[in-house]
Amino acid sequence: MPFSDDDTRKGLLGAGLPEQVAVNYAEMSAAIRTGIMFSDYKKHPVALSPIKLADFAKEFAAAYAKA
């Protein structure tokens, strides 16, 4: 169910968040919803490493154990 940015802000304030945090969160929500937040990323996607975290963790643990 869609709700306005002002409703978002009011809800966050009602939950006890500080005014500036609520305003920033509502602004971020609007940027995500409108596509602004990810527009540059979609134009210029980053190249991800082929190394998986689990593989790195094993290599790191072995190197750390030797240090």
Steps between C-alpha positions, in 0.01 A plus 500: 500500500666824390525790741638849467843622601331714763322194640838324512653792690206521741511125563870511575454796733218310670738208549736733685763576238659846510361751248816509285523120484134477399545765230812330363335157501193635318728667245689175446174311461386747234833469317467121493137512389566746216815324382731793572702311759614224267500685168877559492572145612285361220686719248842401636482160669805395697698195399474246777784269591465135404638407846225383735499607865532142624812449285653827620423413862694172473800672341488786752474262795804306380704819454382636837599178675854533363537863615 
